[in-house]
Structures are given as C-alpha cells and as structure tokens.
Amino acid sequence: MSDVTCSVDDCEKPVKGRGWCAAHYERWRQHGDPSIVIVRTRGVCSIDGCDGITEARGWCHVHYQRWKKTGDPIKVRTRLPGTCTIDGCESAAYGHGWCQLHWGRWKRTGDPLKVTRHRHGDLARFWAYVDKLGPIGRYRPELGPCWLWTSTLTDDGYSKVSWNGRQRSAHRLSYELRHGAIPKGLEIDHLCMVRHCVNPAHLEAVTKAENNRRARLAASGHVIGHKDGIRWPASSPLTVKTLTLTP
C-alpha cells in the first residue's frame, strides 16, 4: 500500500489517483470536484394532506403499503380484531396495539413506522431484508415460521442479494451463515415449500436427484407428509417447491 496520502485537507487515506483517495477521486470523476458532498433528500408523499417522506412510487410508507395490499394507496382495509393497528398490516397484535415487527421498530426508534436503514455491511443489510414473522407453513409446521425475503426476487420466486460485490441466492447464503459451506455436489431444498423463505431451519442440503424426486412427488398432486405418513394435497396458498419425506 502506498505511503502517500490524499491531498484533500484532513484526509489521510492512501492515494488512488490524481493525488486523491478513492472517495475523493470518485467525487471528482462523477461531479468534477473532489470536495463536493452530495446530500440526497427524499420528497413528500404525493397523496393530498400527507406530509410523510416518500418511500416508493411517490408515496410514503403507509400509502405505499396500502397500494401493495389493495392496489389503491388511499384504500384502508378493515382491521380484523386482535391485529396490528398499523394500516395495511394484518399480523397479530403484540404490544401497544402493534404487531411484533412494528412494536420492535417503536422500541428501537420511537416510531412504529420507521425502518432503520443499514448503509454499511453486507450482513446487516442482509438481515434488514428478512421478515422473521412470516407464516407457519402448511407443510412442516413443527419447523416454525418462515423467514420471508422482502427484497429482490427472481422471476421464479427465489430470493437474491448482493453479497461481497456479486449476486447470491439469499436462501443459500442463509444456509451457509448457519451451517457453513454447502457440501460439493449438493443443492438447497426448501422443506417449507416457500421459495423466498430464508429460515435456515427450513433449508436442507440434498443431492440434485433427491431434490428432483421430491419436486416430482409434489407436482404429482399428493405427497407423503413428514409425520405419521399422512397424505396431504400438494396445493398450498404458499409457493410450492419441494417437501421432506418420511425416511
């Protein structure tokens, strides 16, 4: 590493080019000034009478979630008894009238709607996209709730994430974070049949032949359940993938 430091005042990072460190060099390359600092701000929700900060599509978090749930950013869904009081959330109430997710946000930030943004670190950003309060699947309910991936999905419903500068399957990464490297020649099977679940307890390393065998059985219309040999229909409100069979 070079002993020469950046020529910008008070910067002691090593030089990358033109006498500047990587950060100041990129500022110069993009904006023509190595000392410029770009402050990015977000606008106000486009819904009349709402002063919330925009999250997506020109709407604040509340109106964006309403649109995702109902197709209409203004429509308010009727809240079921015992559910979270946050608009668009139907999870079970946990505390202060909110579900565990919104209660946790309120406890950390004082605002049940505030989402903490993780700007540094792949690991922190990975877990920021995981909802550990997902449903308990119809298949293998003894494994607990699914941990649903809330960020980018592939066209066939699998989760993906940027990790160390390259795209990875989030469920494979979750398996590796818990269990270590995936053994050579094996692939990851979703025991819960939910393709965007990243709960490592729901993931199993199996051979390609075994994974394909389970997929064929699931596609046949009926499969054998994990417990007591019970036969369940393969249809499910969740994404159908594969099942674990009784040995």
C-alpha positions, 0 to 999 in steps of 0.5 A: 500500500502506498505511503502517500496520502490524499491531498484533500485537507484532513484526509489521510487515506492512501492515494488512488489517483490524481493525488486523491483517495478513492472517495475523493477521486470518485467525487471528482470523476462523477461531479468534477470536484473532489470536495463536493458532498452530495446530500440526497433528500427524499420528497413528500408523499404525493397523496393530498394532506400527507406530509410523510417522506416518500418511500416508493412510487411517490408515496410514503410508507403507509400509502405505499403499503396500502397500494401493495395490499389493495392496489389503491394507496388511499384504500384502508382495509378493515382491521380484523380484531386482535391485529396490528393497528398499523394500516395495511398490516394484518399480523397479530397484535403484540404490544401497544396495539402493534404487531411484533415487527412494528412494536420492535421498530417503536422500541428501537426508534420511537416510531412504529413506522420507521425502518432503520436503514443499514448503509454499511455491511453486507450482513446487516443489510442482509438481515434488514431484508428478512421478515422473521414473522412470516407464516407457519407453513402448511407443510412442516409446521413443527419447523416454525415460521418462515423467514420471508425475503422482502427484497429482490426476487427472481422471476421464479420466486427465489430470493437474491442479494448482493453479497461481497460485490456479486449476486447470491441466492439469499436462501443459500447464503442463509444456509451457509451463515448457519451451517457453513459451506454447502457440501460439493455436489449438493443443492438447497431444498426448501422443506417449507415449500416457500421459495423466498423463505430464508429460515435456515431451519427450513433449508436442507442440503440434498443431492440434485436427484433427491431434490428432483424426486421430491419436486416430482412427488409434489407436482404429482398432486399428493405427497407423503407428509413428514409425520405419521405418513399422512397424505396431504394435497400438494396445493398450498396458498404458499409457493410450492417447491419441494417437501421432506419425506418420511425416511 
